[in-house]
Amino acid sequence: VHLFPRSGVVKEPMHFVIGIADILAEQQEKQQRKQKCNQCDLLLAENQAQKYQIEKLQRENNKLQEECKERELELLRVSQQMSELKRLRVLNPEQYLQWTADEVVEWMLTLDGGA
């Protein structure tokens, strides 16, 4: 290979020896770097997609946790209402053997107007 300066008078050409193996190795190295860059780009894109998916799942999880809290509060309200209804229900004296101790006390309070 002969190399000449870009401008000016050529005094003597410079001589370099480059083998085909060196050129092929350099091309192979460039190709490998290009493949690594492509792999990096793919990994970055995959990483970005996973970050988006994580954010989406976190938002969904927060929403579900909020719904769960609401359901728990509703369950607590319904349980309290059930307890109140059980307490207020009319006791059937014919089934006194099935009464609980609290029901016996409630029945006793109804006698003589609860006095």
URQUIFEN-V108003 format. One record per helix or strand of 3 or more residues. SS is the DSSP state (@ for helix, = for strand). FROM is the first residue (numbers start at 1). LEN is the number of residues. If there is no record, write none. Layout:
ss = (SS,SS)
from = (FROM,FROM)
len = (LEN,LEN)
This chain:
ss = (@,@,@)
from = (20,93,101)
len = (69,6,14)
